[in-house]
Amino acid sequence: MIYLLDFFSRTWLKYARNSGHGLGFSRVGEEYLITIQDSGIFPRASDAFYLLYESNLFSADDAGGFGSFEGIFGETVCPKIDKMKYTEHPKVKLVDLLRIYENLGIRASRQPTHDSNFILVGYAILFAMSSLSRYDAEGWFKIQSEREMKGKLELVQYDFLYKWTPSILEQTILRKDLENRLSISPK
């Protein structure tokens, strides 16, 4: 996924240097934290999605995120999802990212949402899980033993393989095709 996002961001944006994941991972007590950095592949992919679609949860524009979503009886179906601008280097809890991913799915079933948010949140989750499996074996086995957590992670992996990766490729191909058509002037 990192190579795909790197290709995707380099297709639309030109940076002098774009090395690193753009994410950091740490553990404080029993909590796992993901730090969104201002350089690397992750923020560049966020910028590329911002240029192709509109505001996403990580883009540096000033949109505030998604407001709460209410059901037909006035109950809150999906709480407000706050903006996590990469320019502000937020530290986000892994459990919060999983909750956000789940809430994006609830929103998508009731009203259209943009794939870029699923892709970026999912990528941050997969990055955290990759780091956890490599650097904290005890934590990894603990998460693998929790059925609910394991199910959520499997859903993210499934979405990446069968939903979001094809969506990135499709958007890139369509956009390139459009650019090629616009750049060719009739003689």
Protein Blocks (a to p, Z undefined) as FASTA:
>chain_A
ZZmmmmmmmmmpccfbagdjhiacddehjaccddddfedjklmmmmmmmmmmmcdfkbcb
fbebjcddddfkopafbdcdddddfklopacdfklmmmmmmmmmmmmmmoccdfklmmmm
mmmmmmmmmmmmmmmmmlmmmmmmmmklmmmmmmmmmmmmmmmmmmmmmmmmmmmmmmmm
mmpccZZ
